Amino acid sequence: MILSHPFFEGFAPRPIADSTKSTGAIYAISCETRDAVDAMMAAAVANGGHDNDKVQDMEAFMYNRSFSDPDDHVFEPMWMTPDAAN
């Protein structure tokens, strides 16, 4: 969920970090298919996110991309073949 800073402050136990100056975490999001990874990227960019131009394509094994939200938090939607995940 993307919240405005004033609304988010109502939930946050500490001050909001300045994520434009450092990366506190990278959030990996597992997707069902490679196409779902691309769809998430398109939706993120269409709604104010930034494509980080990072693509990892391991053919039939794994595929991931990277975007930052408007506050520069980093997300990496990824797909991995079910056989590799076991």
LINZISUL-V412768 format. One record per helix or strand of 3 or more residues. SS is the DSSP state (h for helix, s for strand). FROM is the first residue (numbers start at 0). TO is the last residue. If there is no record, write none. Layout:
ss: [SS | SS]
from: [FROM | FROM]
to: [TO | TO]
//
This chain:
ss: [h | s | h | s | s | h]
from: [4 | 25 | 33 | 61 | 73 | 81]
to: [8 | 29 | 45 | 63 | 79 | 84]
//
